[in-house]
């Protein structure tokens, strides 16, 4: 996962070449790496990320059911963040 500037692992080559784009975000590489690892574990899905132009591209490689789990978890996290930000 990640990039090599901060001694983070490189993005999984197969996911990079064949993965479907799930999400794009801006943030610190270390934080993105941690979040993607947690997301992969929570959803039991093959995901990884890479940085291009200052943006992190989150990619998924798997079946539609696995992709749906990833999308649902991202949506849930965004909704929780939105609720906590507005409180």
Secondary structure, DSSP 8 states (H G I E B T S, - for coil): ---TTTT-----HHHHHH-EEEEEE---HHHHHHHHHHHHHHHT--EEEEEETTEEEEEE-S-HHHHHHHHHHHHHHHHHHHHHHH-
